[in-house]
Amino acid sequence: MIELRLPTPASTATLQLALTRALESANSYRHATGIARSARLKELCLALTEERESQANRIARLIENEGGTPDLRLTWEAGFQQLWMTLVDRRAPDSEETLPRECERGDRRLERVLMRLWHDPATGASRRRHLGVLLREVRGGFQRLPQFDDARHSLTAG
């Protein structure tokens, strides 16, 4: 007999979840900086680490301004992501596309949480403005990663 399962509803998006995802994304970029072989990729990952840390700080301030206490701890997923990135990098050491792809995964998770918060009917105009700025920054960051891949392909193709 085939069991039909309906998708489970997405967890409720909170500023704390956005903070956690921003910290995890910064952690991924920091780890990539340490294992990347390309100086250009290290530079990009370092810049994106700083951007995600800045965003995490702003999200933490939003939580504080709303009377909450931000939790700055990373989840087990962050440690697993580091392990996974190391394994993927060791499996394909000559491929400079794997690390940016893995970093982008963390950014996409952050983007999804920010989008859910932005679309939440309970989100006020002020919070929506802050979330809009964060979304543009996150998207701008992971849009730079494919440019690195394109440059890498053009270097190896010629």
C-alpha positions in Angstrom: 0.0 0.0 0.0 1.3 3.4 -0.9 1.3 6.0 1.9 0.4 9.5 0.9 2.1 12.1 2.9 1.3 15.8 2.7 4.2 18.2 3.0 4.7 19.4 6.5 4.1 23.1 7.0 7.2 25.3 7.2 8.3 26.2 10.6 7.3 29.6 11.8 9.9 32.2 10.8 11.2 34.3 13.6 13.9 36.9 13.8 15.8 34.5 16.0 15.7 31.9 13.1 16.9 34.6 10.8 19.8 35.4 13.2 20.7 31.8 13.4 20.7 31.4 9.6 22.8 34.6 9.2 25.4 33.2 11.8 25.4 29.9 10.0 26.0 31.5 6.7 28.8 33.6 8.1 30.3 30.5 9.6 30.2 28.7 6.2 32.0 31.6 4.5 34.6 31.7 7.2 35.2 28.0 6.9 35.4 28.3 3.1 38.0 31.1 3.5 40.1 28.7 5.5 40.0 25.8 3.0 39.8 27.6 -0.4 42.9 27.4 -2.6 42.2 30.4 -4.7 43.2 33.8 -3.3 40.3 35.4 -5.2 37.8 33.0 -3.6 39.3 33.5 -0.2 38.9 37.3 -0.6 35.3 36.9 -1.7 34.4 34.5 1.1 36.1 36.8 3.7 34.1 39.8 2.4 30.9 37.7 2.6 31.7 36.6 6.1 32.0 40.2 7.2 28.7 41.0 5.4 26.8 38.1 7.1 28.3 39.0 10.5 27.1 42.6 10.0 23.6 41.4 9.1 23.6 39.1 12.1 24.4 42.0 14.3 21.6 44.1 12.8 19.1 41.2 13.3 20.3 40.8 16.9 19.6 44.6 17.4 16.1 44.1 16.0 15.5 41.3 18.4 16.7 43.5 21.3 14.6 46.5 20.1 11.6 44.3 20.2 12.3 43.3 23.8 13.9 39.9 23.1 17.3 38.4 23.9 19.2 37.2 20.8 20.7 33.7 20.9 24.1 33.9 19.2 24.8 30.1 19.3 25.2 28.0 16.2 23.1 24.9 15.6 24.5 21.4 14.9 23.8 22.1 11.3 26.6 24.6 11.2 29.1 22.0 12.3 27.7 19.5 9.8 28.0 22.1 7.0 31.7 22.7 7.8 32.3 18.9 7.8 30.4 18.6 4.5 32.2 21.5 2.9 35.6 19.9 3.9 34.6 16.5 2.5 33.3 18.0 -0.8 36.4 20.0 -1.2 38.6 17.0 -0.6 36.6 14.9 -3.0 37.1 17.5 -5.8 40.2 19.5 -4.8 40.6 21.0 -8.3 37.1 22.3 -8.5 36.6 25.8 -7.4 32.9 25.7 -7.9 32.1 23.4 -5.0 32.8 25.8 -2.1 30.8 28.7 -3.5 27.9 26.3 -4.2 28.0 25.1 -0.6 28.2 28.6 0.7 25.2 29.6 -1.4 23.2 26.9 0.2 23.5 28.7 3.5 22.5 32.0 2.0 19.5 30.4 0.4 18.3 29.2 3.8 18.7 32.7 5.2 16.9 34.1 2.2 13.9 31.8 2.7 13.6 32.8 6.4 13.8 36.5 5.5 11.2 36.0 2.8 8.8 34.3 5.1 9.2 37.1 7.6 8.7 39.7 5.0 5.5 38.1 3.7 4.1 37.5 7.2 0.9 39.6 7.5 2.0 40.4 11.1 5.2 42.1 10.0 5.0 45.8 10.4 6.2 48.4 7.9 9.4 49.2 9.8 10.4 45.6 10.2 9.6 45.0 6.5 11.9 47.8 5.5 14.8 46.3 7.5 14.0 42.8 6.1 14.0 44.3 2.6 17.5 45.7 3.0 18.7 42.4 4.4 17.2 40.5 1.5 18.8 42.7 -1.1 22.2 42.3 0.6 21.9 38.5 0.9 20.9 38.2 -2.7 23.7 40.5 -3.8 26.1 38.3 -2.0 25.2 35.0 -3.5 24.8 36.6 -6.9 28.6 37.3 -6.8 29.3 33.6 -6.3 28.3 32.5 -9.9 30.4 35.4 -11.2 33.3 33.7 -9.6 32.4 30.4 -11.3 32.0 32.2 -14.7 35.5 33.7 -14.3 36.9 30.4 -13.3 35.4 28.7 -16.4 36.7 31.5 -18.7 40.2 31.1 -17.2 40.3 27.4 -17.7 38.6 27.5 -21.2 41.2 29.7 -22.7 
